Amino acid sequence: MYRVALSRFRALKGPSGNLAAARYATSSAVAPLDTPLDSVSLPPPLPDYVAPSETKIKTLSNGVRIASEQLPTPAASIGLFINCGSIYETPISSGASHLLERMAFKSTTNRSHLRVVREVEAIGGNTLASATRECMTYTFDALKTYVPGMVELLIDCVRNPAFLEWEINEELQKIKAELEEVSKNPERLILEAVHSAGYSGALANPLLVPESAIGRLNSGILEEFVTENYKGNRIVLAASGIEHEELLQIAEPLLSDLPAGPPVNEPKSVYVGGDFRRRADSPSTHFALAFEVPGGWNNEKDTVTLTVLQMLMGGGGSFSAGGPGKGMHSRLYLRVLNEYQQIHSFSAFNSIFNNTGLFGIYGSTSSDFVSRAVEIAAEELLVLATEGSVFEPVLVAVSQLMIKRAQEATKSAVLMNLESRMIIAEDIGRQILTYGERKSVHAFLKMVDEVTLRDITNMAKKVISSPLTMASYGDVFRVPSYESVSSKFRAK
């Protein structure tokens, strides 16, 4: 690249060199470069160190927390993050979170859906809603000029939904079509199944509306669910790119009258392990092996170690158009995808919650090879927990190099994501819901750097000591039995 640039520079100069530059450089008529220019005032130089933006938080009397971080950008992102998701659903309200995600930014008691759409489009904004097992998220992204209107519309849509029956029925029909699409997406189906099979209690609740609930969900159920869960002490209004005082002046009057609510008692979930199988006419058979990650986000050290471990394991599809940086150096690429052409995809995954989580390997392969593929997945997990053999009899310097590479990839992924305003706002909101504060990214990076080979080995041992969870889709009769796979880890 530099040789090309240099060759083009030489072509412009020609054989005689840059005569014009030489003439000006030797001319006495040109003033020295440090000569002050009349009527020109120079801006002050940038400081050698610019302090990172501070996240400011204020808690209202009803428990609502308003947080923001100023950014030197022309746009702002605002989000309402609510400690509420499918884990808070009952058999009657099953599927309410998914439907609420679909009903976001629909008609309110103050606006029609058309008016909401027109107001958002008029300022070139973007809205988004998502429902997870532990959090409901509503976000609005637009230019800073429109912050007052953004905050008011966002809060109106969350606090005052009209839940018109015709809008609910319309979204239920869309959900029905979505469920049909999900049934054709084995990977999504498998990753959902490891939760329902692995947990007993709230985390086993489906993230999507069950087919049996489509005819039951109505405005009354949604209103009751929102009234019960959208309380002040469970809500964070987080923003990036906005001065904190400006945000408080706008949002505090709109949120201060929200009922506070009782202390939050998260519904109980117990990891038990289990087996899920679904027979389907599919050209490939898909499977997952998973184990519990005890402690979840509240055990920061283990979670950071697990994040580095997942980056180290990596994986992906058997075909990749990517070059360096696309994960093709990772353990599962080198040891599995490059060695077994019958395997179509093979990758490590995790699903972390506040107090627990899952870690495992997902794969897809031809049906006649699935038995061997499951064995390979078990072997890859077992070898991680073997002292001194994470990289087999490879020199220690090489293994440390690969850990260092995984650490750098982890830090790079985090820092690149934090270039996004919307991700910063979400990070603020989710951290405050979990920890009551926003922890420094530098503290996270420091923990990543401190992960050692022994930490990874100990983490792997802890994970595979829990009961196995298996899920499979396709020609499940060729998938090894749960007992045969589970016995491999018990023998360890």
C-alpha positions in Angstrom: 0.0 0.0 0.0 2.7 2.5 0.9 4.8 1.5 -2.1 1.9 2.4 -4.4 1.4 5.8 -2.7 5.1 6.5 -2.9 5.3 5.6 -6.6 2.4 7.9 -7.4 4.1 10.7 -5.5 7.2 10.2 -7.5 5.2 10.3 -10.8 3.8 13.6 -9.9 7.3 15.0 -9.1 8.7 13.8 -12.4 12.4 13.2 -13.1 13.4 16.7 -12.0 11.8 16.6 -8.6 9.3 19.1 -7.2 10.7 22.3 -8.7 7.9 24.5 -7.3 8.5 23.3 -3.8 12.2 23.9 -4.2 11.6 27.4 -5.5 9.3 28.4 -2.6 11.6 26.8 0.0 14.6 28.9 -1.1 12.7 32.1 -1.8 13.4 35.0 0.6 10.1 36.6 -0.3 8.1 34.0 1.7 7.6 34.8 5.4 8.6 32.2 8.1 5.9 29.8 9.0 5.8 31.1 12.6 4.9 34.7 11.5 1.6 35.8 13.1 -1.2 36.4 10.5 -3.3 39.5 10.8 -6.9 39.1 11.7 -6.5 35.3 12.3 -7.0 33.9 15.8 -6.0 30.3 16.3 -8.0 27.9 18.4 -6.4 26.7 21.6 -4.4 23.4 21.2 -6.0 20.2 22.3 -4.9 18.9 25.7 -2.6 16.0 25.9 -5.2 14.0 27.8 -9.0 14.2 27.5 -10.9 12.8 30.4 -13.5 10.2 29.5 -17.1 11.3 29.7 -18.7 10.9 33.1 -22.0 9.1 33.5 -24.3 11.2 35.7 -27.2 9.6 37.6 -30.1 11.0 39.6 -32.6 8.9 41.4 -36.1 10.4 41.8 -38.2 10.0 44.9 -40.2 7.2 43.2 -37.1 5.2 42.4 -36.8 6.2 38.7 -33.2 6.7 37.7 -32.2 9.2 35.1 -28.7 8.8 33.7 -26.8 10.4 30.8 -23.3 10.8 29.3 -22.4 13.8 27.2 -20.8 13.1 23.8 -19.4 15.5 21.2 -21.9 14.3 18.5 -24.8 16.1 16.7 -27.2 13.3 17.6 -28.5 11.7 20.8 -29.9 8.4 21.8 -32.5 8.0 24.6 -33.8 4.8 26.1 -36.2 3.5 28.7 -34.9 0.3 30.3 -37.3 -1.6 32.5 -36.5 -4.5 34.8 -39.2 -6.7 33.2 -39.2 -9.5 30.8 -40.5 -13.0 30.1 -39.2 -14.2 33.5 -42.0 -12.1 35.1 -44.7 -13.7 33.1 -47.3 -16.1 34.5 -49.1 -18.9 32.7 -51.9 -16.4 32.0 -49.6 -13.6 30.7 -47.2 -15.9 28.9 -46.0 -14.1 25.7 -46.9 -10.6 27.0 -43.3 -9.4 26.7 -43.0 -10.4 23.1 -46.3 -8.8 22.3 -45.4 -5.6 24.2 -42.3 -5.4 22.0 -44.5 -5.6 18.9 -46.9 -3.0 20.4 -44.2 -0.4 21.1 -44.8 3.0 19.5 -48.4 2.2 18.6 -51.4 4.3 19.6 -51.3 6.0 23.0 -54.0 7.8 24.9 -52.6 11.0 23.6 -51.5 10.1 20.0 -52.7 7.8 17.2 -50.2 5.4 15.7 -50.1 7.5 12.6 -49.2 10.6 14.6 -46.4 8.8 16.3 -45.0 7.7 13.0 -45.3 11.1 11.5 -43.6 12.8 14.5 -40.7 10.4 14.3 -40.3 10.7 10.6 -40.6 14.5 10.7 -37.3 14.7 12.7 -35.6 11.8 10.9 -35.5 9.7 14.0 -35.3 6.0 14.6 -37.2 4.0 17.2 -36.6 0.5 18.5 -38.0 -1.8 21.1 -36.8 -5.2 22.3 -37.8 -7.8 24.9 -35.4 -10.1 26.6 -35.9 -12.5 29.5 -34.9 -9.8 32.0 -35.4 -6.4 30.3 -37.8 -4.4 28.2 -36.1 -1.7 26.1 -37.5 1.3 24.2 -35.1 3.6 22.4 -35.3 6.8 20.3 -32.4 8.1 18.2 -32.4 11.5 16.5 -30.6 14.9 16.3 -30.0 16.7 19.6 -32.1 19.6 18.4 -35.2 17.5 19.0 -34.4 16.1 22.4 -37.4 17.6 24.2 -39.8 16.1 21.8 -38.0 12.8 21.7 -38.1 12.4 25.5 -41.8 13.4 25.7 -42.9 11.0 22.8 -40.8 8.1 24.2 -42.3 8.4 27.7 -45.8 8.8 26.3 -45.5 5.6 24.3 -44.3 3.6 27.3 -46.5 5.1 30.0 -49.8 5.6 28.1 -50.3 2.8 25.6 -53.9 2.6 24.3 -53.7 -1.2 23.5 -56.4 -0.9 20.9 -57.8 -4.4 20.1 -57.5 -4.1 16.4 -53.8 -3.2 16.7 -53.2 -6.1 19.1 -55.0 -8.5 16.7 -52.9 -7.2 13.8 -49.7 -7.8 15.7 -50.8 -11.2 16.9 -51.2 -12.2 13.2 -47.7 -11.0 12.5 -46.4 -12.9 15.5 -48.1 -16.0 14.1 -46.2 -15.6 10.8 -43.0 -14.9 12.8 -43.4 -18.2 14.7 -43.7 -20.0 11.4 -40.4 -18.5 10.3 -38.7 -19.4 13.6 -39.8 -23.0 13.1 -37.7 -22.9 9.9 -34.7 -21.5 11.7 -33.0 -24.4 13.6 -30.3 -22.3 15.2 -32.7 -19.9 16.9 -35.0 -22.8 17.8 -32.0 -24.7 19.4 -30.7 -21.7 21.4 -34.2 -21.1 22.7 -34.6 -24.8 23.6 -31.5 -24.9 25.8 -33.2 -22.4 28.1 -36.5 -24.3 28.3 -34.7 -27.7 28.8 -31.9 -26.4 31.1 -33.9 -24.4 33.6 -36.8 -24.9 35.9 -38.7 -21.8 36.8 -38.8 -18.3 35.3 -35.9 -18.7 32.8 -37.6 -21.6 31.2 -40.5 -19.3 30.1 -40.5 -18.9 26.4 -39.1 -15.7 24.9 -41.6 -15.8 22.1 -45.4 -15.9 22.3 -46.4 -19.6 22.5 -48.9 -20.6 19.8 -51.4 -21.6 22.5 -51.4 -18.0 23.8 -52.1 -16.2 20.5 -55.9 -16.6 20.9 -55.7 -15.6 24.6 -53.6 -12.5 24.8 -55.7 -9.3 24.8 -55.6 -5.7 26.0 -56.6 -6.6 29.6 -53.7 -9.0 30.0 -51.2 -6.4 28.6 -52.6 -3.6 30.8 -52.4 -5.8 33.9 -48.8 -6.8 33.1 -47.7 -3.2 32.5 -49.4 -1.9 35.6 -47.8 -4.6 37.7 -44.2 -4.4 36.4 -43.6 -0.9 35.0 -42.9 0.7 38.4 -40.6 3.6 39.2 -38.0 1.6 41.0 -37.6 -0.7 38.0 -37.1 2.0 35.3 -34.0 3.7 34.1 -34.1 6.5 31.6 -30.6 6.5 30.0 -29.2 8.8 27.3 -26.0 9.4 25.4 -25.1 12.7 23.8 -27.2 14.9 26.2 -26.3 17.2 29.0 -27.5 15.8 32.2 -29.2 18.9 33.5 -31.1 19.4 30.2 -32.3 15.8 30.4 -33.5 16.2 34.0 -35.4 19.4 33.2 -37.4 17.6 30.5 -37.8 14.1 31.9 -38.3 14.6 35.6 -41.7 16.2 35.4 -42.8 13.4 33.0 -41.7 10.6 35.3 -41.9 11.9 38.9 -45.5 10.9 39.3 -44.9 7.2 38.3 -45.8 4.8 41.2 -42.7 3.7 43.0 -43.6 0.0 43.5 -42.4 -2.6 46.1 -38.9 -4.0 46.2 -38.2 -6.2 43.2 -38.1 -10.0 43.9 -36.8 -11.7 40.8 -38.7 -14.9 40.1 -36.7 -18.0 41.0 -34.9 -20.0 38.4 -33.1 -23.3 39.0 -30.7 -24.8 36.6 -31.4 -28.5 36.2 -30.1 -29.6 32.8 -32.1 -31.6 30.4 -32.7 -32.8 26.8 -34.8 -31.3 24.0 -35.2 -33.1 20.6 -37.4 -32.2 17.6 -37.6 -34.5 14.6 -37.7 -32.7 11.3 -37.1 -33.3 7.7 -34.0 -31.2 7.3 -30.8 -31.7 5.2 -28.8 -31.0 8.3 -29.0 -32.0 12.0 -28.4 -29.2 14.5 -27.4 -29.6 18.1 -26.1 -27.8 21.2 -24.4 -28.9 24.4 -24.6 -26.4 27.2 -23.8 -26.0 30.9 -24.6 -23.4 33.6 -22.5 -20.3 34.3 -23.2 -19.8 38.0 -23.4 -16.2 39.3 -24.1 -14.6 35.9 -23.3 -10.9 35.5 -23.2 -10.5 39.3 -20.0 -12.6 39.3 -17.9 -10.2 37.2 -14.6 -12.0 37.3 -16.1 -15.3 36.0 -18.2 -13.5 33.4 -15.1 -11.7 32.0 -13.2 -15.0 32.0 -16.0 -16.7 30.2 -16.1 -13.8 27.6 -12.4 -14.3 26.8 -13.0 -18.1 26.7 -15.8 -17.7 24.2 -13.6 -15.5 22.0 -10.8 -18.0 22.3 -13.1 -20.9 21.2 -14.7 -18.8 18.5 -16.0 -20.9 15.5 -18.4 -20.0 12.8 -19.5 -21.5 9.4 -17.6 -23.8 7.2 -17.5 -21.1 4.5 -16.3 -17.6 5.3 -15.6 -14.7 3.0 -13.7 -12.9 5.7 -10.0 -12.4 6.1 -7.9 -11.6 9.2 -10.0 -10.6 12.2 -13.0 -12.8 11.2 -12.2 -15.4 13.8 -10.6 -17.9 11.5 -7.6 -18.2 13.9 -9.9 -19.4 16.7 -9.7 -22.8 18.3 -12.9 -24.3 16.8 -12.0 -23.1 13.4 -8.5 -24.6 13.5 -9.4 -27.8 15.3 -12.8 -28.6 14.0 -14.1 -26.7 10.9 -10.7 -27.0 9.1 -10.5 -30.7 9.9 -14.0 -32.1 9.4 -15.7 -31.1 6.1 -18.9 -32.7 7.1 -19.5 -30.0 9.8 -21.3 -27.0 8.4 -21.1 -24.7 11.5 -19.5 -25.0 14.9 -19.3 -22.2 17.4 -19.2 -21.4 21.1 -22.0 -19.4 22.6 -23.1 -17.9 25.9 -26.3 -16.5 27.3 -25.7 -14.6 30.5 -28.3 -13.3 33.0 -28.0 -11.4 36.3 -27.5 -14.5 38.5 -26.9 -17.4 36.1 -26.2 -18.2 32.5 -25.4 -20.8 29.9 -22.2 -21.6 28.0 -21.8 -24.2 25.3 -21.2 -25.2 21.7 -23.7 -25.1 18.9 -23.2 -27.1 15.7 -24.8 -28.3 12.5 -23.7 -31.2 10.3 -24.9 -33.9 7.9 -27.1 -36.4 9.7 -24.7 -39.3 9.1 -22.0 -37.4 11.0 -24.0 -36.0 13.9 -22.9 -38.6 16.3 -19.2 -37.9 15.7 -19.9 -34.1 15.8 -21.5 -34.3 19.2 -18.4 -36.3 20.4 -16.1 -33.6 19.0 -18.1 -30.9 20.9 -17.8 -32.9 24.1 -14.1 -33.4 23.6 -13.5 -29.7 22.9 -15.2 -28.8 26.2 -13.5 -31.5 28.2 -10.0 -30.6 27.0 -10.5 -27.0 28.2 -10.8 -28.3 31.7 -7.7 -30.4 31.5 -4.8 -28.7 33.4 -2.1 -27.6 31.0 -3.7 -29.0 27.9 -5.9 -26.2 26.6 -3.7 -26.2 23.6 -2.4 -29.7 23.8 1.4 -30.2 23.9 2.0 -26.8 22.3 4.7 -24.5 23.7 3.5 -22.3 26.6 4.5 -19.2 24.6 2.1 -20.2 21.8 -0.8 -20.8 24.2 -0.2 -17.4 26.0 -0.1 -15.8 22.5 -3.5 -17.2 21.7 -4.9 -16.1 25.0 -3.5 -12.6 24.4 -5.1 -12.6 21.0 -8.5 -13.5 22.5 -8.0 -10.8 25.1 -7.3 -8.2 22.4 -10.2 -9.4 20.3 -12.5 -9.1 23.4 -11.3 -5.5 24.1 -11.6 -4.5 20.5 -15.2 -5.8 20.2 -16.2 -3.9 23.4 -14.6 -0.6 22.4 -15.8 -0.7 18.9 -19.4 -1.4 20.1 -19.1 1.6 22.4 -18.5 3.8 19.4 -22.3 3.6 18.9 -24.6 6.1 20.7 -27.4 3.6 21.0 -25.1 0.9 22.5 -23.7 3.4 25.0 -27.3 4.3 26.1 -28.1 0.6 26.4 -25.0 -0.1 28.4 -25.8 2.7 30.8 -29.4 1.5 31.3 -28.6 -2.2 31.6 -25.7 -1.7 34.0 -27.7 0.6 36.3 -30.5 -2.0 36.4 -28.0 -4.8 37.3 -25.4 -3.0 39.5 -27.1 0.3 40.5 -24.3 2.2 38.8 -22.3 2.3 35.5 -18.9 0.7 36.0 -15.9 2.0 34.2 -14.9 0.4 30.9 -11.3 0.7 32.0 -12.1 -1.6 34.9 -13.5 -4.1 32.5 -10.5 -3.9 30.2 -8.2 -4.4 33.2 -10.1 -7.6 34.2 -9.8 -8.8 30.6 -6.0 -8.3 30.7 -5.8 -10.2 34.0 -7.3 -13.4 32.7 -4.8 -16.2 32.8 -4.5 -19.7 31.4 -5.3 -21.1 34.8 -8.4 -18.9 35.0 -9.7 -20.3 31.8 -9.0 -23.9 32.9 -10.7 -23.3 36.3 -13.7 -21.7 34.6 -14.1 -24.6 32.2 -13.9 -27.0 35.1 -16.6 -25.1 37.0 -18.9 -25.0 34.0 -18.8 -28.6 33.0 -19.3 -29.7 36.6 -23.0 -28.7 36.2 -25.6 -31.0 34.6 -25.6 -31.2 30.8 -28.2 -29.5 28.7 -28.7 -31.0 25.2 -30.9 -29.8 22.3 -31.2 -31.2 18.8 -33.2 -30.7 15.6 -33.4 -32.8 12.5 -32.6 -36.5 12.3 -32.5 -36.7 16.1 -32.5 -40.5 16.1 -28.9 -40.4 15.1 -28.0 -38.0 17.9 -26.3 -39.8 20.8 -28.4 -40.3 23.9 -28.4 -37.8 26.7 -27.0 -40.3 29.2 -24.1 -41.3 26.9 -23.0 -37.7 26.4 -23.6 -36.7 30.0 -21.5 -39.7 31.2 -18.4 -38.3 29.4 -18.4 -35.2 31.7 -19.2 -37.2 34.9 -16.2 -39.4 34.2 -14.1 -36.3 34.1 
